[in-house]
Amino acid sequence: MRVHIRESASRVRGALRLLLCVLRELADENAYARHLRAHGCEHSGNEWRRFCDAHLRAKYMRAKCC
């Protein structure tokens, strides 16, 4: 019985880790972390604003056909 509970708990933890990764990707946290690494910057309010401005500018500059 305890083995079954441990296996179930392990599966739940794995599912929660996956959900957290998906949420971080949807919230642009992963993209921001990549931005910080690529530019050699540390997290700050100004850097977050700079990232968001550039990210949103690039997103809305792309033309959509429909």
FILO-379807 format. One line per 4 residues: number of its first residue (from 1); their letters; for each residue x, y, z of C-alpha. Coordinates in steps of 0.2 Angstrom, whole numbers, plus 2048, in hexadecimal, padded with zeros to 3 digits. Layout:
N
NUM> a> X Y Z ~ ...
END
This chain:
66
1> mrvh> 800 800 800 ~ 80E 80C 804 ~ 817 809 7F4 ~ 807 80D 7EB
5> ires> 805 81D 7F4 ~ 817 822 7F1 ~ 815 81F 7DE ~ 805 829 7DE
9> asrv> 80D 837 7E7 ~ 81C 837 7DB ~ 810 838 7CC ~ 807 846 7D4
13> rgal> 817 850 7D7 ~ 81C 84C 7C5 ~ 80C 853 7BE ~ 80D 862 7C9
17> rlll> 81F 865 7C3 ~ 819 864 7B1 ~ 80A 870 7B4 ~ 816 87C 7BC
21> cvlr> 822 87C 7AD ~ 813 87F 7A2 ~ 80D 88E 7AC ~ 81E 895 7AC
25> elad> 81F 894 799 ~ 80E 89C 797 ~ 812 8AA 7A3 ~ 823 8AD 799
29> enay> 82D 8AA 7A9 ~ 838 89D 79F ~ 83A 8AA 791 ~ 83F 8B7 79D
33> arhl> 84C 8AB 7A5 ~ 853 8A8 794 ~ 854 8BB 791 ~ 85D 8BE 7A1
37> rahg> 86A 8B0 79D ~ 86C 8B6 78B ~ 86F 8C8 790 ~ 879 8C4 7A0
41> cehs> 86D 8CE 7AB ~ 865 8CC 7BC ~ 853 8CC 7C0 ~ 84C 8DE 7C3
45> gnew> 83C 8E8 7C0 ~ 844 8F2 7B3 ~ 84B 8E2 7AA ~ 83A 8DA 7AB
49> rrfc> 832 8E9 7A3 ~ 83F 8EA 795 ~ 83C 8D7 792 ~ 829 8DA 791
53> dahl> 82A 8E9 786 ~ 836 8E0 77A ~ 82C 8CF 77A ~ 81B 8D8 778
57> raky> 822 8E3 76A ~ 828 8D4 761 ~ 818 8CB 763 ~ 80D 8D9 75D
61> mrak> 818 8DE 74F ~ 816 8CD 746 ~ 808 8CF 739 ~ 7F9 8C3 73A
65> cc> 7F0 8BE 72B ~ 7DF 8BC 732
END
